């Protein structure tokens, strides 16, 4: 006696019905799994890309501060005319030059991540000025993505 003669349905028909019933469930879970996988990958790529943009921005600020120091600050100091107004002018020059060096994507990323490009630039410029004053070129700061809010 075979299974088909007892139940009246062939084993292949039972398997076809089971696959047809389970297929939507498998597709839904598979779609969710792939969606989560892609989202995780996307976040990792965005963080890596963001870190690269931040490093580019830090480098631009370093270059700008060094440039303003060499072309404006040292000249003012040699003339004995480096006062609070000159400091403010140097700072404003550094901010404008930094903004001009950064591409639109980097400016947008920093604005979105830190909510205000000017505040971020002011903080970075002040840090670089302190580094120059202290004779250090590279001091780390707490602005990597893991601490961004």
KEVO-517880 format. One record per residue (C-alpha): x, y, z. Coordinates in steps of 0.5 Angstrom, whole numbers. Example, Ala and Ser with C-alpha at 12.3 -4.5 7.8 and 13.67 -1.06 7.14 Angstrom:
<vexdrens>
<vexdren xx="25" yy="-9" zz="16"/>
<vexdren xx="27" yy="-2" zz="14"/>
</vexdrens>
This chain:
<vexdrens>
<vexdren xx="0" yy="0" zz="0"/>
<vexdren xx="3" yy="7" zz="-2"/>
<vexdren xx="2" yy="14" zz="1"/>
<vexdren xx="-2" yy="16" zz="-5"/>
<vexdren xx="-7" yy="10" zz="-4"/>
<vexdren xx="-8" yy="12" zz="3"/>
<vexdren xx="-9" yy="19" zz="3"/>
<vexdren xx="-11" yy="20" zz="-4"/>
<vexdren xx="-6" yy="25" zz="-6"/>
<vexdren xx="1" yy="24" zz="-9"/>
<vexdren xx="7" yy="26" zz="-5"/>
<vexdren xx="9" yy="31" zz="-10"/>
<vexdren xx="2" yy="35" zz="-9"/>
<vexdren xx="3" yy="35" zz="-2"/>
<vexdren xx="10" yy="38" zz="-3"/>
<vexdren xx="7" yy="43" zz="-8"/>
<vexdren xx="2" yy="46" zz="-3"/>
<vexdren xx="7" yy="46" zz="2"/>
<vexdren xx="11" yy="50" zz="-2"/>
<vexdren xx="6" yy="55" zz="-4"/>
<vexdren xx="4" yy="56" zz="3"/>
<vexdren xx="11" yy="57" zz="6"/>
<vexdren xx="13" yy="61" zz="0"/>
<vexdren xx="10" yy="68" zz="2"/>
<vexdren xx="13" yy="67" zz="9"/>
<vexdren xx="20" yy="66" zz="6"/>
<vexdren xx="19" yy="72" zz="1"/>
<vexdren xx="17" yy="77" zz="7"/>
<vexdren xx="23" yy="74" zz="12"/>
<vexdren xx="28" yy="74" zz="6"/>
<vexdren xx="26" yy="81" zz="4"/>
<vexdren xx="26" yy="84" zz="11"/>
<vexdren xx="33" yy="81" zz="12"/>
<vexdren xx="36" yy="84" zz="6"/>
<vexdren xx="33" yy="90" zz="8"/>
<vexdren xx="36" yy="90" zz="15"/>
<vexdren xx="43" yy="88" zz="11"/>
<vexdren xx="43" yy="94" zz="6"/>
<vexdren xx="41" yy="99" zz="12"/>
<vexdren xx="47" yy="96" zz="16"/>
<vexdren xx="51" yy="97" zz="10"/>
<vexdren xx="49" yy="104" zz="8"/>
<vexdren xx="50" yy="106" zz="15"/>
<vexdren xx="57" yy="103" zz="15"/>
<vexdren xx="59" yy="107" zz="8"/>
<vexdren xx="56" yy="113" zz="11"/>
<vexdren xx="60" yy="113" zz="17"/>
<vexdren xx="66" yy="112" zz="13"/>
<vexdren xx="64" yy="117" zz="8"/>
<vexdren xx="63" yy="122" zz="14"/>
<vexdren xx="70" yy="120" zz="17"/>
<vexdren xx="73" yy="122" zz="10"/>
<vexdren xx="69" yy="128" zz="10"/>
<vexdren xx="71" yy="130" zz="17"/>
<vexdren xx="78" yy="129" zz="15"/>
<vexdren xx="78" yy="133" zz="9"/>
<vexdren xx="75" yy="139" zz="13"/>
<vexdren xx="80" yy="138" zz="19"/>
<vexdren xx="86" yy="138" zz="13"/>
<vexdren xx="83" yy="144" zz="10"/>
<vexdren xx="82" yy="148" zz="17"/>
<vexdren xx="90" yy="146" zz="18"/>
<vexdren xx="92" yy="149" zz="12"/>
<vexdren xx="88" yy="155" zz="12"/>
<vexdren xx="90" yy="157" zz="19"/>
<vexdren xx="97" yy="156" zz="17"/>
<vexdren xx="96" yy="160" zz="11"/>
<vexdren xx="93" yy="166" zz="15"/>
<vexdren xx="98" yy="165" zz="20"/>
<vexdren xx="104" yy="166" zz="15"/>
<vexdren xx="101" yy="171" zz="11"/>
<vexdren xx="97" yy="176" zz="16"/>
<vexdren xx="98" yy="174" zz="23"/>
<vexdren xx="106" yy="174" zz="22"/>
<vexdren xx="106" yy="181" zz="18"/>
<vexdren xx="101" yy="184" zz="23"/>
<vexdren xx="106" yy="182" zz="29"/>
<vexdren xx="112" yy="184" zz="25"/>
<vexdren xx="109" yy="191" zz="25"/>
<vexdren xx="107" yy="191" zz="32"/>
<vexdren xx="100" yy="192" zz="30"/>
<vexdren xx="97" yy="185" zz="32"/>
<vexdren xx="91" yy="187" zz="37"/>
<vexdren xx="84" yy="184" zz="38"/>
<vexdren xx="81" yy="187" zz="32"/>
<vexdren xx="87" yy="184" zz="28"/>
<vexdren xx="85" yy="177" zz="31"/>
<vexdren xx="78" yy="178" zz="29"/>
<vexdren xx="80" yy="179" zz="22"/>
<vexdren xx="85" yy="173" zz="22"/>
<vexdren xx="79" yy="169" zz="25"/>
<vexdren xx="74" yy="172" zz="20"/>
<vexdren xx="79" yy="170" zz="14"/>
<vexdren xx="80" yy="163" zz="16"/>
<vexdren xx="73" yy="162" zz="17"/>
<vexdren xx="72" yy="165" zz="10"/>
<vexdren xx="78" yy="161" zz="7"/>
<vexdren xx="76" yy="154" zz="10"/>
<vexdren xx="69" yy="155" zz="7"/>
<vexdren xx="71" yy="156" zz="0"/>
<vexdren xx="76" yy="150" zz="1"/>
<vexdren xx="70" yy="145" zz="3"/>
<vexdren xx="66" yy="142" zz="-3"/>
<vexdren xx="58" yy="143" zz="-2"/>
<vexdren xx="58" yy="136" zz="0"/>
<vexdren xx="63" yy="136" zz="6"/>
<vexdren xx="59" yy="143" zz="8"/>
<vexdren xx="52" yy="140" zz="8"/>
<vexdren xx="55" yy="134" zz="12"/>
<vexdren xx="58" yy="138" zz="17"/>
<vexdren xx="52" yy="142" zz="18"/>
<vexdren xx="47" yy="136" zz="18"/>
<vexdren xx="52" yy="132" zz="23"/>
<vexdren xx="53" yy="138" zz="28"/>
<vexdren xx="48" yy="143" zz="26"/>
<vexdren xx="52" yy="149" zz="25"/>
<vexdren xx="58" yy="149" zz="20"/>
<vexdren xx="60" yy="156" zz="23"/>
<vexdren xx="60" yy="153" zz="30"/>
<vexdren xx="64" yy="147" zz="28"/>
<vexdren xx="69" yy="152" zz="24"/>
<vexdren xx="70" yy="156" zz="30"/>
<vexdren xx="72" yy="150" zz="34"/>
<vexdren xx="77" yy="147" zz="29"/>
<vexdren xx="80" yy="154" zz="28"/>
<vexdren xx="81" yy="155" zz="35"/>
<vexdren xx="84" yy="148" zz="36"/>
<vexdren xx="89" yy="149" zz="31"/>
<vexdren xx="91" yy="156" zz="33"/>
<vexdren xx="92" yy="153" zz="40"/>
<vexdren xx="96" yy="148" zz="37"/>
<vexdren xx="100" yy="153" zz="33"/>
<vexdren xx="101" yy="157" zz="39"/>
<vexdren xx="103" yy="151" zz="43"/>
<vexdren xx="108" yy="148" zz="38"/>
<vexdren xx="103" yy="142" zz="36"/>
<vexdren xx="101" yy="140" zz="30"/>
<vexdren xx="96" yy="135" zz="31"/>
<vexdren xx="92" yy="135" zz="37"/>
<vexdren xx="85" yy="130" zz="37"/>
<vexdren xx="79" yy="133" zz="38"/>
<vexdren xx="72" yy="130" zz="40"/>
<vexdren xx="69" yy="131" zz="33"/>
<vexdren xx="69" yy="124" zz="30"/>
<vexdren xx="62" yy="121" zz="28"/>
<vexdren xx="61" yy="117" zz="34"/>
<vexdren xx="60" yy="123" zz="39"/>
<vexdren xx="56" yy="127" zz="34"/>
<vexdren xx="49" yy="129" zz="36"/>
</vexdrens>
